[in-house]
């Protein structure tokens, strides 16, 4: 006999979104449910209609089989579907996982409604219990519930079988920029409730303290029993029945025999409102009573009082125009793929909070339910995005009526689940799916069901940022040029808030000009922020020995962004897949183990709640850049860094400042007359424990220069001598490779995908050939002129070596031909003897910084071991640079070594790798650190930009042709 579920072939039937699945609800049943997580019997079939074998293995639930030692391995694509079949078809080879286990149904569940909840399954779920068909569900990122009351018996054991088909018609609208997996990715639960139950609860809590709670009531038997009623309280304050609502329903003949509706209200005096800075929550309990007063069902959740409005071109939260400092976030873990725990999500959000983020876009699907609970608690604005992305076949599907049900189903179920979370301030219809009637249908449903929040969708917004007739209430472009955003805001035509749904692509060493973006946003009415792409580098921990995912056994096999020996972070192509998009999956602000990348410190400073506005005669002007909060939660310490090596400190008394206010405070130090260049820093930390940070956690380090440097030329020493070899190269006891000209860097991902690296290779910058033109000694001074020839153009390089007190002054110039319109760097590279393992410097730090990404690195005195200077981006590339370095030392444990003084603040890097070492490999396990230090001193260094997906760096950070000059002094410690 043919199974009715398989007879439907639901994996190739987009019209079938579910069968036997219960309606989505905002009533959370997780508390008190029986967990079915753990090891299940498992078979991986080659196709959904393939017969079962006799032998079973096991698989852990929740988890994807692609990470559990099966032959179906992860595959990464960004836009392209991983198979050739057009929608709605799926390939013949279609891995299908069959999960099976027994469940013991408690005897005391007799007479109750028994429900199975499957948290998420990728991509089609078919449910059988005791061999009987129970239901079908699609949408890989929302839970599916099924009523088992008619197929199981309380006090007895039953067999549950969950069949998960990997490829389906749904795959064509789940074509997101992430790894493809298959399996059950969220928890499986079993719970029981009374036949009379709360079918849904809708909360509307306004920032004026008005609360409205709408309840829907159903009975498993169909007809509602007489006399039921609801009650509720808010942290002990009783809710009152809305008699006007009841009277209207009666008079309008809206009283149903099978759908009960009730409304309760309350007014909270002196309400504590919810926002991302002060996320105040109240506990709401709703009870459903039988006629005799006993409680049949109840629901508890924490709610927040807040309003979201669009007024003109401003997005307002509680009447305030707020900046959206957001990031896109996937559910990801390097050991489990798509499965994340409560602790994982909390760690994600705590880290984001510590680095100044206040918003999350759930890219590109509803995230695990725990995220919303935590966003409510910790304070994040959430753009909740439906599980719709048809990137490879976007315009074809957007108007395809076969997918209409799927679009509306996915958007509506997301809204029904998440509507009571104060953190959710915007609904998103999905991502990169063009724009069509299916989107408009989904938007129409949302606007009817929840008129309290705006709707956004980039595919609609790109048709016209100001068009009022499109399905997006917000202009939410991707990777729009900054000048275009500013021009739109100044055009007089803007009608909607402009908040980029994706910007500042974080692939590899990236996020250049982030500070420039925010300077424009904060100074241009109409611009309100955006969401960096993205949070994670999606590197999967992989065993090098056999190329398989390490899986759950990999706990502890990584640290500080680096995989342990024998392991590596895998990206597209590393599992042998022929169709893939390489390292484009590694584009986050954190490494796969959640270690922050340097851009996180940049963002933290850009988002600083307390800033130094200026230094003027009356003192230091401080400004509160928050929207709702004072400074009472912060404490501070003043630091004065002097160029001569001194750092003075003093406690800071932070003023009482309301949001948006400024005040001048006295200079905390009497500035010494000597000491040279002087920088004042206010190190701001948490004054008390916060839900997301213990007391003393760094919040920001605003800084101002009090005194500029006064150039002091080195003292020329008569009778000294500089040694050079026959090629005119400097001979020095601490150098193993003499200083030579450097124009090449190991290409960043932006360099490669933006096309610059290909251009540089065409010019031959990676293989310049040096030829000595002349070596001339003039007394103590030696002048070497050389030419560096590429495939096109010749660079003339001059070095003048002069003995000075304690060392040698090196004065350099390089004349770039006009063909070299945009090079990576112009500077000097040399290598030291082994054993110099500590770098100390005066300049920006301590973390990595570059010319267009240096705001988060304060000027001061810094000390870092050489082995910790390198940043381990997943694909090895230029990294480890420090911008604005004035002087540095490289020393051994016995304090011997070398010192370098630069003529002006320059870009410096010190690592164990030459540029060609980094360029030659794909992964860090292939790198062999050198014993020496590879030192780069750059007169100019090209900005990073974000050209892997978005704008390149701005013109001021490009390296132009012409003559470049720089000098530096090398001394022995």
N, C-alpha and C positions, 0 to 999 in steps of 0.2 A: 504494500500500500504506500503511495507517495505521501511524504510528509507535507502538510499544507504550507508550512513556512518555506520549505525549499522549493515547493512548486511555484511560489510567487517569484522566484529568482530575485529577491529584493536587492541584491547587489548590483542589478542592472535595471532597476525600476525607480527612477527618481521621484515618480508620483507617490511611491510608498515611503512615507517618512517614519511610520510606525504601525504596529498592529498589536493590540492588547496592552499597550503602554498606558499607564495612568497619567492624567494631566499633571503638568508641572505646578508647583505651589511654593509659596514663600514660607510655609510652615516647615521648620527644620526638625527632622525626626532622628538626627544622628545620636543625640543623647539618649541613652537607654537601649539603643539597638544592639543586637548581637553581631559581632564582627565575624565574617567568614573569610577574613584574610589569612593567608598562610599558604602551605603547599597544597596544590590541587593535582589530581591526575591530569595528564596532558598528552595530547597528540598533535603534531603539526602535519596537516594534510597538504598535498600539492594544489588542491582546488576544493571549493566548497561542496561539490557533489561527489568527491572521492570517497570511497568506503573507508570505514575505520579499520585499523589494524588490530591484532589481538594484543599487542604489547603497548603498554603505557609508560611514559616517563613522568616526570613531575615538573611543575612550573610554579613559581611563587606569584601570588596575587596579593596586592596589585603589582604589576610589572609587565614589561613588554617582552615578548619572546625573543625579539631581536637582540636583547642584552643578556640572554640566559642560555648561551651555548647551543643554540640551534644553528642550522645551516642558512637560515634567512637572516642576513646581517643588516645593520642600519645602512641607509642610503640618503645622501643629501643632495637635494636640488633646490634652487631658489625659484625659478619661474617655470622651467620645463617640467612637464609630467615625466615620471620615470618609465613610462611605457607609451607605445605609439597609438593605442586605441583611442578613438574620439569619444567624447561623452555621448551617452551615458555608459559606454561599454567598459569592461575591465579585461585584463589579459587572461589568456587561458591558464598560464601559470599564475595561480592566485593563492598564496599561502593562507591557510585557514587553520586557526588554532581551536582545538576542542578541549575545554576545561570541564572537569567533572569531580564532584565530591558528594558525600552524604551530609545531610544536615539533620540534627535532632531537634524536633519541634517541641518546645516545652509544653507539658500537659496543661499548665495553667493558662495557656493561650486559647483554651476552648471557648468558643463563642465570640472570639475576637477576629478582627480583620488582619490577616497575615500578609505582609508585603515584603517582597524582595527588591532591594535597591542595588543596582550596579552603577558605581560612581562614574565610570566612563569606559568605553570600549572603542577600539580603533580598527575598522571603521563601521562595520555592520554587526549588530549583535542579534543572535537568535537564541531564545531561551526555551528549554524543555525541562520539565520536572516530572519525575516518575515516567519518563518516556512520552509524556503528553506535551503538545505544543502550547506554549504560554504566551509568547510575544516576540516582537521585533522592535529594534530601535536603531536609529541613526543619529548622528552628531557625536563626534569622537570626544567632545569636551563638556558634555552635560550628562547628568545622571538620568537613568531610566528606571522606573518603578513598575512592578507587576504584582497584581493581586493573586496570591497563591491560595487563598482561602478554600477554593473549590478543588484543589489538587493535592493538598497535604492534610494530614490528620494530627492534631495536637497529641503529644505523647508518643508519636511514632517517628520513625526515621524515613527520610525521603532522599532521592538522588536528584541533584541539580546538575544540568549540563548547560554550559554556556559556549556557544559556537561563535567565534569572531572571525569575520572575513576581512582580509586586509585591504584588497582593492575593490572599489565599487563605484557606482555613480556618484557617491558622496566624495570619493577621493578627488574628483574634478572640482569640487567646491571646498576642498580642504588642502589646496595647493599652496600652503604657507611656506615661508622661508625658514625651514627647519628640517631636522632629520625625519625621514619616513620610518615609522615603526609599525608594529602590530601587537595587539594584546589588550589586556584589561589594565588600565592605567591608574584607576582610583579604587578606593575600598569598596568591597561588596558587603552589604549589611542585610540583616533580616530583623524586622520589627513587627509588633502587633499593636493595634489600636482598637478602640471601641467601634462597633458598627456605626454609632453616631459620632461624627468626627468633624473637626475643623478642616474644611477643604482648602481654605485660603484665608490669609490675613493681610490686609493692606494698611500700612501706616503712613500718615501724612502729619509730620511734626514741623511746624513753622517756627522761624526764629523769634516770633513774637510770643511764643509759649503756648500757642493753640495746637491741640492734639486731636486728630481724628483717626479712629480705628474702624475699618470696615471688615466684617467677617462674613465668610461664606460657609454654610453648614450643609453637609450631606449625610445620608444614611445609606449604609451598604445594602440595605433591603430595598432601596428605592424611595418609598414614601417616607416623609419625615414624621416622627412621632409627635404627638401633640404636647405642647407645654414646654418645649426646650427654650433655653434662654442663655445669654452670654453675660459675663462680667469681666472686669479687668481692673488692674491697679498699676500705677507707675511708681515704683519704689515706695509702695504703701499708700499713695494717694489714689482713692477710688475714682474710676471712670464712671460717667453717668450715661444712661441710655439716651440716644438722640430720638426723642419722641416725635419731632417734626419729620424725621426720616421715615419712621414707622407709619405716621399718618399719611405721608405722601404715597408710600407704596400701597397702602390700603385703598386710598382714594383713586389711585391710578391703575388699580387692578394689577399690581406688580407683586402680589403674594403668591408664591409657588408652593405646590405640594411636595416637590422633591429638591428644590434649591432654597435653602434658608439664607436670608440676608439680615444682618444687624449692624448697627453703627453705634459707636460709643465716642464720647468726647471728654476732654479735660482742658482746663486752663492752668498752666504752671506759672505761678507768680515768680518774678525775678529769675526767670529761666536761665540756665547756664547753656549757652548755645554751642553747637558743634562747628568747628572749622579745623583745618589741618594743623593750626598752631596750638589750639586748645580744644582737643577732641573730647568734649564732655559728653558722657553717655548716661542714659537712664535705663533702668531695668523695667521692661513692660511684660506683664503677665496677662494672658487672655485665657479665660476658662469657658468651656461649653458645659452647660448644666442640663441634666434631664429634668423632667417635670417635677420630680421629688426633691430637686436641689442638689443631688449628688453630681459630682464632676465626671463627665464622660470623656473629656479631652481637654488638653491645655497646651499652651504654647508660650515659651519665654524667649525673649530676645532683647538685646540692648539696642536702643535707638538714640538718635541724635536730633536735636532741633536745629534745623538750618533750612534756608531757602536758596534756590538757584534761579537766576533770572538773566535774560539778555535784555539790556536796555541800550538801544542804539547799537553801537559797535563794541560794547563792553559786556563781558561775562562777569556777573556779580554773584558773590557768595555772601549771604546775609547783608546785602546792600553794599558790599565793598568790592571794588575792582581788584581782583587778586592776580598775581603772576603765577603762571603754570610752569613750574620747574620740574618737568616730567621726564620719565624714561619709559621705553617700551620693554615689557617683560614677558618672556615665555615661562611656562612651567618646564624646568629643565634640571637635570642632575647628571653629572658625568658618569655615575655608576648605574643609574636606573633609567636613564633616558627621559621619559615623560613623567615619572612618578616622583612626587615630592611630598615630604611630610610637613606637619604643622611646624616643627622646629626649623625645617629648611626655609619655609616661607617667612617665618618670623626673623630668621637671620638675614634674609634678603632685605626685608623692609627696615630692620634696625640699621643695617649698613647704609641703605639709601638715606634714611633720616639723618644719620651722622654726617653725611656728605651733602646736605642741603637740599635734597630732593623733596618735593611735596606732592608729587602726582605720579600715577602709574596708568599707562594704557595697556590693557590686557591683550597684548598682541599674540595672535590674532584670533582669539577665541575666549570664551569665558574661562577664567582661571579656576584653580581648585577653590572650593568654597571657603577654605580657611583664609585665603588672601583677603577676602572682603571683611571677615570678622576682625582680622588684624589691622586692616586699613582703617576701619572704624575706630579701633582702640588707639592706634599709634598716630593717626592723623595723616591721611593721604587723600587727595582728590583722585577719583578713579574714572577713567573713560572705559566703560564696559563694552567690549567688542564681541559681536556675534561671530560664530564659527563659519565664516563665509569668505573664501578667497579662491577665485577661479582664474588665477593669473595667466595660465597658459591658454585658456579658451574664454577669456573674460567677456568680450562683447557678444559672443555667441550665446553664452548662458544667461547673461543679464536680462534678456527678453525671451528666453525659452520658457514657454508655459509649462513644460514638463517639470521645471525646477521651481515654479512659483510656490508650491506648497513647502518646499524645503527652505526657501528664503524666509517666508513668514513663520514657519515652524521654529527655525533656529533663533530668529530675533525675538519672537514672542516668548519662547521658553526661557531665554536668558533674562528678559525683563521680569517675568513672573517669579523667577528664582531670586533675583537680586534687588528687587524694587524697594525693600525696606532698609537697605544699607545707606546711612547718611553719606558714606564715602563716595558712593556712585553719584556723580554730578552730571554725567553725559552718557547717552547711549550711542554706540557706533554700530552701523549696519554691516560692518565687515571691512574688508581690505582688498584693494587691487583687483576688483571684479568689474571694471568698467562701470556703466550706469544704465539701468533699464527699468522696465515696468515692474520687475520683481522687487527692486529696491523701493520703489514708490509704494508698492503694496505693503511691504514690511514697515516702512516709515508711517504709513497711515494707521496701521494697527497700533504702533507705539504711541502716536500722538493721541489716539482715542483712549488708550488704557492708562497712560501716564503723562498727563499734560504738565507735570511739575518739573520736567527736565528737558533740556534741548537734545536734539538728535544731530549727529554728525556723520558724514561719510565723504572721504576724500575723493572717491570716484565721481560724486556729484559736484563737490566743490570745485574740482578742476575745470568744470565746464564754464565757470564764471564765479570768481570770488565774491562778487557783489550781487549775483542773481538771486532775487528773493523767491523765485518759483522752484528752486531745486530742493532736493530732500535734505540738504545739510543746513542747519541753523548757524554753523560756524564755518568760516573759511579755514580749512585744515589741510593745506598743501603738504607735499613731501619735498624736502630738499630744495625748497625755493631759494633763489639767490637773495641774499640779504638786501641788495639794492632794490630788487623787485618788491620785496615786502615793504620797505620804507616808502618807495614810490607810491604803492597802493594806499598806504595809510595817509599819505600827504595829498592824494589825488582829489579829495573831495567826493569820491565815488564810493567809498567804503560803506557797506551797510551791515557788516557782521564782524564779530571778533575774529582776528587772525591769530590762530594758534596752530603752529605746524604739528601735524600728527607724527612726522618723522623729520629729524634734522640732525646735523652733526654726526655723521656715520662714523662709528667707533671701531673701524676695522684696523687692527694692528696699531702702529704708532700714528695716531690720528687726532681728530678733534681740534685742529688748528682753527683759529679765529673764533673760538667759542666766546671769549670775552668780548670781542667786537659785536657779535650777535646780541649779547645781553646789554651792551652799552646802547645799542640802537633800540632794543625793546624797551628799556627803561626810560628812554628819552623821547619816544615816539608814541603819542596817543593812538590807540587802535591796534598796536602790537601787544600781545599778552603772554607770549612764551611759546613753549613747544615741548616735544618729547624726543629726547635723544634716542637714536637707534644704536644700540639697544643695551640691555643690562648685561647679558651673558655672552662670553665666548663659549660656543656650544662644543667645546672639545670633549669627546668621549674618551675616557681612559682605556687604552688599548695595550694589550700585551705585545711586545715587539716580537717575541718568539714565534707566535702563531698567527698574529694579526687579528685576534678576536677581542671583542670587548672584555675588559676585566670583570665587569659586573660588580655585584655586591661584595665580592672578595677583595675589592680594591680599596676598602676603607683604610685610611692611613698611608696610602701609597702616593701621596702628593703633599706639597707644602709650599707656601709662598708662590703659588702660580706654577710650580715646577713639578713634573711627574718624577717618581722615583726611578732609579736605574732599572732597566728592563721594561719600563712603561713609557708611554708617550700620549700626548693629546692628539687624537685622531680627528681629521676633518675630511671633507669630501674627497673621494677617491682612495682613501686609506683602507677601505674594506673590499677593495677589488672591483667596485662598481664602475662600469664604463660610462654611464650617464651620471654626471655630478657637476657641482659648481665649486669645487675646491675649498679654499680657505675663506670663502665668503661667509661661511657659517661662524667664523671667529671674528665677530664685530661688536663686542660688548665692552662696557666700561669696567667689567671685572673679568678675571681669568676663570677657567672652569671650576676652580675650587673656591671661588668667591673672594680671592685676593684682589684688592683694589688696584686698578691701573693708575698711572700718574694723572690721567684726566680727572679722576675723582677728586683729587686735591685742587685742581683747577676749578671744578664746579663748586666745591665747598666754598672757595673764596668768592667766586662770582655771586653765590647765593647768600653771602654773609648777612646775618640779621643786624649786626652792628658794624658800622663802617666809619673810617676816618674820612671826612669829607674834604678837609683842607687843613693847612697850617698857616695861620695868619697872626697878626700882632697880638690878638687877645688870647691866643692859645690854639689848642687842637680842637677842631670842630668835629663832634661825633654826631652820627645820624642813626636813628632807629628805622630800619628798612622792613620791618614786619608790617602785617596788615591788621593784626588784632591784639598783639601781646606787647607788654612792656619789657623792661630789661631785668626784672627781678630774678629771673631764672638763670642769669648769667653772672659770672665773675671774671675778673681780668687781671693781668699782670703786664706792666710796661717793661719793654726791653729796648735798650739803646745800644745798637751795634756800631762800633767805630772801626774805621779801616785799619787802625794800628793793632787790632786784635782784642781790644777790650769790649766786654758786653756788660752793661749796667742794668740792674733790674730794680723794680719798685712795685708794690701792690697798687692796683688801680681801683679807685672808688667810682663805680659806674653811676652815672646820673639817672634820675627818674625821668624817663622819656616815654611819652606815648607814641604809638605807631605814626611814622611820618615826621616826627619832630627832630630838630637838631639843637645842639647846644655847644658852646665853647667851654672847654675845661682848661685849666692851667697846664703848661708844659711840666711834666712830672720830674724833669731833671734840669739842672743848670748845665747847658751844653758846654763841655770842656772846650777851651780855646784850641787845644791841640787834638790830635787823633785822626785828622783827615775826614774823609767822607763819613757821614753819620746818618743812620736810619733808625727811626722810631717805630716800634712794633707794639701793638696791643694784642697780647695773646689771650683770647677769649675762650673760656671753658664753661661747662655746666656748673652752676653753684650748688645744686643739689641733685640727687638721683632723679633721672627722668625715666619714663617707661622704656625708652629706647637707648639710654646711656647712663652709666654711673656718674657720680659726681667727679668733676675734673676732666671729663672728656673734651677734647679740643673741638671747638665750634668754628672758629675762624681766626685769622691772623692779619687784620688790617694793618697797613703800614704806610708811612710817609717819609720822604727824604727831608732831613732837616738841614743838611749841608752837602754841597756837591764836592766832588774830588778836585784837588788841585794837582795838576800834573807835576811830577818831580822827575826830571830826566836822570837816568843813572849816571854815576860818576865814572868817567873814562879814566882808566889806569894806565899811565905811561909805563913802558917797558914790558907790558903784558904781551902774551902771544896766543893767537888762535890757531889750532891745528886743523887742517883740512886734508882730504886725500886727493888722489890724482883727478877725481871727478869734481873737485871743488866742494865736496860734502863735509860737513862738520864732523870732526873726530872728538868724542867726549867719553870719559871713562864710565859714565852711567847710561850711555845709549848704545844699544846693539844695532839699531837701524837709524841712520842719520836723518835729520829733518828734510823732507822733500815736499813738493807741491801736491795738494790733494784737491781734486774737483769732483770726485765720485763718492757716493754713499751707497751702502747696500740698500737697494730700492725698498721703500716702504710699500705696503699694499696700495696706498694712494698713488705712489709713483708708478707702480705696475699697471693698475687698472685705469689710472688717469692718462696713461700714454707717455708720461715723461720719461720713464725708464727706457722705453723703446727708442725714444729720441736720443737719449744720452748714449745708448749703445751704438746707434747709427753714427753719432759723432766720434765714437771711440773713447769716451771719457773713462770707461772701465779698463782700458788697455793703453793708456798714454805711453809714448816712448820718449824717454829723456835723452837729450843730447846736449853736452856741454858746449857752450859758445866761447866762454872765456873765464879764466880764474886770475884775478889780479890782486897782488898784495901791495898795500900802500901803507907803509909803516906797520903799526899794529893791526890795521884793518885789512880784511880780506873781502873781496867782492866776487861773487860767483854769478855768472849769467848762464842760464840754460833755456833750452826750448823743449816744450812738451808737445809732441805731435800726435794728433788724433787722426781719425779717418778723414775728417775735414777740419781745417783750421789748425793753427799753431799758437800755443800760449807761450809768451816770453816771461820768464820768471827770474827775478833778481833777488839774491840774498847778500846782505852785507853783515859780516861778523866783526864785532868790535869788542875787545876785552874791556870789561868794566869791573868795578869793585866786587869781588866775590864770584865773578862769572863772566858770561858773554852776552852781549846785546845782539839780537838777531833782528835786522830790519829787512822786510820783504815787500816785494811788489809783484803783481801778476797782471799782465795785460791780456785780456780775453778778446779774441777776434769777434767781429760782429755776428758771425754765424752762431756763436754760443749765446743765444738770446735768453736761456733759462737753464742754469746749471744747478747742481745740488748744493755745492759749497765751493768756497775758495779759501784755502787755508793750508796748514802745515800738518804733516803726520810724521811721527817718529815712534820708536819703540825703546823701552828701557831694559836695563838688566833685570833679571828675576829678583824677587825678594822685596820689592817695593809694594806693599800690600795695603797701605792706608792712604786715602786721599783726604786732604783737608783744604778747604777753600773759603774765600770770601766772595760771595756772589749769591745768586739765586739757588735755592735748594730747600731741604736736602734731596727732594725727589727730582726725577727727570723733568726737564723743561726745554722748550724750543722757542724760537723767536715769536711764533704766533700762538704759543701755549705756555705762558710763563706767569700769568697772574697769580696762580696758586703756589708759587715758589717764592717765599719772601727772601729779601736780601739779608744776609747775615753770615755768621761763621759756622761752617758745617764740617762734619767729619763722618766719612762712610768708608768701610772696607771696600777695596777695589772689586772684590767678587760680588758685592751687593749693588754695584752701580748699574750693571747691565739689566735691562728689562726683558724678560723672556716672552716676548710676543710669540704666539703659536707658530707662525711662519717666521723664521729668523730674518731680521731686517735691521736697518739703522735704529739704534736705541741707546739709551744711557747718557744722552747729552745733558749738559747743564748750561743754562743760558745766563748771560750777564756775569761771567766769572771775571774777577779782577786779578786774583792771584791764587796760586795753589801750591801745595807741597805733596810730594809722593815719598813716603818714608817706610823704612824697615822697622822691625820691632825695637832695634837699638837706636832709633831716631835718626839714623843716617838716611840720606836720600837726596832728592833734588827739590828745588823751588823754582817756580815760574811766575814772573810778574808780567802782566799784559798791559799794553799801552792804553787800552780802554776796555770796558766790559765786552767780552767775546763769548762765543759758543765754544764749549770745551767738552770733550768726552774722553773717558779713560776706561777701557774695557780689556778683556783678554782675547778679543777677536779682531782680526783684520776685516775690512769690508768684503774682501773676496771669500773669506771663511764663511761669512753669513750668507753671501749670495749663492754659494755652492750647495747648500743643503736645504731640505724642506722641513726638518724637525730638529728640535734641540738635542735629542739623543744622538744625533749625528755630529754635533759640534764637539770639538776637542779644544778646551781652553789652552791658551798659550801661557807659559810661565812668565813671560814678560808682560808689561803694560803697553797697550797700543793707545797712543795719545794723539788726539786730534785737536788742533787749535785753529779755529775758523775765524777768518776776518769777517766773512758773511756766510750765513747758512740759510738755505731755502726753508720757508715755512712748510708745515705739514699739510694744511688744508684738510679736505675730506673728499678728494676726487674719486675715491673708490666707489662712491655713490653720493654725488652731490657736488657742491661748488669746490673749486680748488682754493688754495690760499689767496689772499688779496694781493694786489700788485705791489704793495710796500714790502712784502716778504719774498719777492722773487729776486734772484741773483742775476743781475744784468751784465752784459759785456762791458768792456772798458778796463780801466786801470783800478786795481784794488791794492790798498797798502795796509800793512799791519806790522807791528813789532812786538817783541817779547824778550825778556831777559831770563837766561837760564843760570841758576846758581846751584852750588853744592851745599847741602845742609851740614 
